[in-house]
Amino acid sequence: MKRYTESNNIRLEKPVNDRLLEIIKTDPQCREKNFSKSDLIRSLMRMGLKQYELNLQNRLKKQRGEIYG
């Protein structure tokens, strides 16, 4: 299957790399879908970016006075 992604090389600290490998081995979803480390990183990035965007929207609403908090 061809993926329409850009190649990005990243360096991970050893504890982060170890944790990713542990998640791949133990997480039922990763095992069921046979995730590689790259698949897991892509999934975590999507979740993190989505959460970042939600947080940003809430901060902007607070600044405009649309919500209080």
C-alpha positions, 0 to 999 in steps of 0.5 A: 500500500502506497502511503502519501506521506513525506519522509521525516527522520527523527532522533528519539531519546533512548527512554522515549524509544524504549517506551514506544517499543513497550507500547507496541508490544503490550497495547492490544490495539497496536498488537491487533493492527500490527503497528510498527514504531512509525505507525505508532508515532503517526497515530500519537502525532495525530492525537496530539495535534488534534488536542493542541488544536482544541486547546488553541480554540478554547484559549482563543475563545477565552481571549475573545470573552466567548467562554469564561474560565 
